[in-house]
């Protein structure tokens, strides 16, 4: 068996890590904070965000606040905008690192669908002022609500003093036009805000002081009527200007998705533009709000951004009560597609992103912390929302071309043999995947061996139904007398992770 990378970046030995935290019910505020802290620790280690941010850095958080006043009375924005508890908690963690007097800056950015530079206009129902977690039964913005900007001063509530920025107000003078050569050979032009460029990109221009050191994405877990899912990659579309500029026509027409010269929809053009944006500047880190799952997004089941027949129309969402995070935005969206209960192959942007080496889209090289937790929670959602006449999970089948899985359960077991001593200190362990009689057979994409909770080796490639691992205990310095336990894990292409039973061996060295 040989390592084989079928898509994404070249990482034959390194896996893209996905942090995953979950609750069995709608979490409390404190539980939300704890979940965010947990996925940060899982993916960045004990230094947390300090692993990627330092004092004095310029940091920007890209959120999703499109449609904050959409939804049922008392639930405005729920299932549509990034939960303000996540945004304010992350902003606070960032501020603790960069400080107030170190010369750093903190911005929370998105388009609010109007041109005025002030991001929190009370008269505009799409502004940051209207973005909140409703805790009252009326449609007003109340002190009891958990808000982005209750007092409408243009500063994020909560003490971080993050500046709110309306990206729609960034005109041609505030943007740089990039010409991006795509993997397929054609060129896509992207008008990108200058202040969101990297320091290295800015240094090559006549505006070297306009840049962001660390760019963090905070997307929400949604299906999408055009591309199947809204995730890390789609979140960049809020950076695009509505009116556009020379070379980049802007958001109108969605790059030919609605109108092209042949008069038909062209999803590939929209996916190309999104990936071209990320080739200009992607996220350094992403935390996805999966507290809810919007089944028929991005906004309401029967409306769009500009036309809403019923302002109190309910969002079709379920409580998914999870948060995921990664340094790799493509790996994160790949996991999101499976979390939605979709076939990864039906989400076109994942293939485009992989082909353009934006990240890892091959499940064989994606590792979810917690192993079986992801599959267990997905099965929990299936049992909760796919019973009797209610079929609300997986998310909407066919929406944006996404194809729902017929089952989320694995139909296999993993058998690991007792370790066999083949020479002094060298062990051999055989494994075999045993298929159940019923259920859909998913492809096994990775088999891992662990000893005492420590990873020893993994196999990827074809024909992984059975094989063996060799472990040289002589490489463990100072080992004299040791009781060793081993177990293995088999991953399939929808991120089910099935463990073997533990096997034990006692080693005695001379």
Buried (B, 14 or more C-beta within 10 A) or exposed (E): EEEEBEBBBEBEEEBBBBBBBBBEEEBEEEBBBBBBBBBBBBBBEEEBBBBBBEEBBBBBBBBBBBBBBBBBEEBBBBBBBBBBBBBBBBBBBBBEBBEEEEEBBBBBBBBBBBEEEBBBBEEBBBBBBBBBBBEBEEBEBBEEBBBBBBEBEBBBBBEBEBBBBBBBBBBBEBBBEBEBEBBEEEEBBBBBBBBBBBBEBBEEEEBEEBBBBBBBBBBBBBBBBBBBBBBBBBBBBBBBBEEBBEEBBBBEBBBBBEBBEEEEBBBBBBBBBBBBBBBBBBBBBBBBBBBBBBBBBBBBBEBEBEEBEEBBBBBBBBBBBBBBBBBBBBBBBBBBBBBBBBBBEBBBBBBBBBBBBBBBBBBBBBBBBBBBBBBEBBBBBBEBBBEEEEEBBBBBBEBBBBBBBEBBBBBBBBBBBEBEEEEEBBBBBBBBBEEEEEEEEBEBBBBBBBBEEEEBBBBBBEEBBEBBBEBEBEEBEEBEEBEBEBBBBBBBBBBBBBBBEEBEBEBEEE
